[in-house]
Amino acid sequence: MAPLLSAILIATDEEKDLPGCLESLQGLAEEIIVVVSAETGDRTEGIARAAGAQVIRRKFDDYASQRQASLDAATGEWCFWIDPDERVDPPLREAIRDRLAAPDAQAYEIGFEVRFLGRPLHWGGMGSERHVRLFQRKKGRFVGGLLHEGLEIDGSISPLLVGKMIHTPYKDLSDYLGKLDRYTSLAARKRWDQGQRFHLAHHLILPWEFFARAVLKLGVLDGQPGLIWAALAAFHSWLKYVKLGRIAESSRDSRAHSVPHEDKRGVKEG
């Protein structure tokens, strides 16, 4: 008999976060699918198998394809998409059980509580985060590419009003800075592929976004973690556009080197 709920997730070097995530799924999902990047070099795969998850080792190409692979492997009537740095709180667990017993939509939005430096962020644009994470397996499909992936739902979407997904995207400042280079590089490449280009006005993003998050969106009310988050988020937004400019420079240099040179007699070399 097919399971009612399959939890699906992707993981790369997640041996620190994965155990807590899998523990929060116990008693909720009858099936757990973990797609592990072939580049993973830590104990992620072993931890997933020890928890009873079905593990698929796959070369990472992009986030959407990786997530779709987890969905394709699931057999449950419903799927629950979760990341290793996320946890299901007890009220959400009960809300999911209740809703699956009497569904009234094809997918459900779930509220998020983002935690940073040991504190929940309620302000600065972080207090109203919601995402579709619970859906009928046959009604969902992952789309996107290099960085951000999305979930397309063929059907109606309703909110789950009880419970939260607890999300701790960065354990500390070192963890944030360690991921900053990868994420901003991927974001810059995505913008380049979409035809976006760097302009001097992009330098204004850094001061404006900090002001918007810290003051206009009241991030200051979250204390020091809120102000640090506002500053780092502003720097992140600015840096990806700076890197977009660097891609343009590299592209111009490559074209210049590929143009055949003319010798003094006007004959093209090569």
Number of C-alpha atoms within 10 A of each C-alpha: 5 11 14 17 25 28 26 27 24 25 23 19 16 21 19 14 19 23 17 15 19 25 13 16 20 14 8 19 21 15 21 28 25 28 27 24 20 14 12 18 12 13 14 22 26 12 17 23 14 10 13 13 20 18 19 17 15 15 13 16 11 14 19 19 17 22 23 21 20 23 26 13 17 23 19 22 16 22 27 24 19 20 19 22 19 21 24 23 14 13 13 20 20 14 16 21 14 11 13 17 10 8 14 12 15 19 26 24 17 21 22 20 22 21 18 19 16 10 15 18 21 18 21 24 16 18 15 12 13 17 15 20 18 25 26 23 21 16 17 20 16 18 15 14 15 14 17 14 17 15 19 13 18 14 12 12 16 14 15 19 13 14 19 21 22 19 19 20 16 17 14 13 13 10 11 13 13 12 11 17 15 11 15 21 18 17 22 25 20 18 15 18 10 9 8 14 16 19 11 9 7 16 15 10 17 19 13 12 20 23 19 16 23 24 16 14 16 18 27 19 16 18 14 13 19 25 21 19 22 26 18 19 17 20 17 20 18 20 22 24 26 20 20 24 20 14 18 14 11 11 11 12 11 11 9 11 9 9 11 10 13 11 9 7 6 8 9 11 9 7
